[in-house]
Amino acid sequence: MTSYELACLLTACVSLSGCASSSASTPERTGRVVAVTASQVVKSYEPAGSNSVIVDAAPEKVLEALRSAYSDLGIEVKLYDPTHGQVGNRNFTRSYRLSGQPLSRFIGCGTTMTGEAADSYRVTMALLSQVTPENGRSRVQTSLTGAAQDIGTSDERVSCLSRGLLEAQVNELVSRRIAG
């Protein structure tokens, strides 16, 4: 099936689902996004949860805790800017696994005929944390972005969306370091 045919099929399914009868109340939207790329990677995502946490510590202490959290996860800190409250790495690449887990646990790059694309493609990511003072405490906002490329072909890269779990893990590690 070509990409065009797959896209038409998906469009038809979405259109037909809108024709179903509805009850008096309007159903909640799930925020699901479906897309098909030229390399026939099918993507279906729901938005990730919150990636922000308030930590009961000064920004300087939180920045150091973030640096340690990144190290624990096996992510080299290449950006450390205490003046602007930033910690992270704007360009690191992984294949198959991150922090001992399949990449697809943290980032969704669609699915291929063999499973999650993130688990078989080379994924280039950016993981960045921003620390801002907030009423004597610190707000930590962490974000993960990425793109994947099939290492066996010269196909274009596909965009990936965070599942929110890596950001939550960073936030948890920081909170534990501050508390402990």
N, C-alpha and C positions, 0 to 999 in steps of 0.2 A: 504494500500500500504506500503510495507516495505521500509526501508531507502535505500536499494540497488536498488529497483525498481524506487524510486523517483530520486535517483542519476542518474540512466540510462536514465530516461525520460528527466531530465534537460540536460544531456550530449547530447542526441539526438537533443533537441531543439537548443542548442548552435551550434552543428555541422551543422544542416540544415540551420540555419541563415547565416552561412558562405558560403553556396552554392548559395545564391541568386545572381542574376546578379548585377553588379556594374556599376556605371557611370565612366566617365573618371577621376573624382577626387576621392581621397581616403577619406572616411568619417572619422571624428574625433572620436577617442576612448573616451568612457565615463568614463573609469576607474571603471566600475561596477564589483563587485566581487560577485559571487554566490556560495554558499556552502550549503551542507546538513549535519547535524550532526546525530549521532546515535539516538538521541531522536526526530528525524524528525522535527527539527527546521530548517526552510529555511531562509537563510541569503542572502540579496542582498543589497549591499552598494555602494555608490559613495563616493569618498574621500571628507573629510571635507575641508573647505577653510582655509585661513591663521589663525593661532592662536597667532600671534605676533603683537605687537603695540609699537610704539615709544611714550614715554611720556616725556613732557618737565619739568623734575624735577630730582633731584639727587636720586640715588638708595635708600638711607635711607628713604626719604619721600615716595617713591613708595612702599617700603616694608611695611610701616605702612598702606598705602592705601590698599594694598593687604590684609593685615590682617583684615581690616574693611570690605572689599568686601566679603571675605569668610564668615565672621560672618553674613553679610546681607543675604547671600544665605543659611544660616543654616548649614554651614560646619565648624566643629571645626578645628582650626589650630593646628596640632600636630607637624608640622615641621616649625620652624622659625630659620633660619640660616643666619643672616645678613652678616657674613664673606664670605659666598659663594653665597649670593643673592638668597636664596631659601625660599619659603613659600608654605605650603600646608598640605595635609593629604594623606598619602600613603595607608591608609586602613580604609575606612568607608563604611558602608552598608546602603542601602535604599531599601525599597519595595514600589512599586507603584508610589511614588511621590518624587520630589525634588524641593524645593523652590516654593511649591504650584503648580507645573506643573507635568504632567505625565512624568515618567522617560524616556519614548521613545522619548520625545522632545529633550533630550540631548544625549542619547546613544542608539545605535541600537544593539540588541542582537538577531536579527532574528525574525521570526514570527512563531506562533503556529497556530493550527486550530482555536483558539479563538481570535487571534489578536497579537499585538506586545508582544514579550516575556518579554521585559523590564518592561512592565506594570503589569505583573503577577508573575514574578520571583523575587527572592532576588538577588540584584545586589551589588557586592562588587567593589568599585571603588578607584582610586587614582587620585587626582586632585593636580597638582604641578605647581607652577609658578617659573620661573627663571628670575632674574633681572640682566642685565649686563649694565655697563656704555657704552654710545655711543655718542661721540662728545658733551659732556656737558649735555646730556640727558640720558634717560634710555630706554632700550629695555626690554619689558616684553613678555616672551614666556610662555604660559600656555598650559598644556596638560592634557587630561582626558583619562584614560584607565579603563577597567573594565571586569568583568566576571559575568555571571549570572547562577543561579541554581534554578530549579523548586523546590519550597518549599514543594510540595506535593509528590515528588518522591525522590528516591536516585540517579537519573540520574547524569551523570557527568556535570561539569560546562561547559558552552559555552562562548567563547570569545565574547566580545562586542567591537564595534567601536564607537568612538565619532562622533557626528553629527556636532561638531564645535560650537554649540550654547552656551553651558555653558562657554567655553573659551571666546567667544565673549562677553558674559554678564560680566564675570570677568573683561575683558579689558575695557569695557564701564564704569563699576562702578569705576575702578581705575582712568580712565581719568576724570570722573566727579568730583571725590574727589580732584584730583590735581588742576583742573580748578576752583573749587568752593571754 
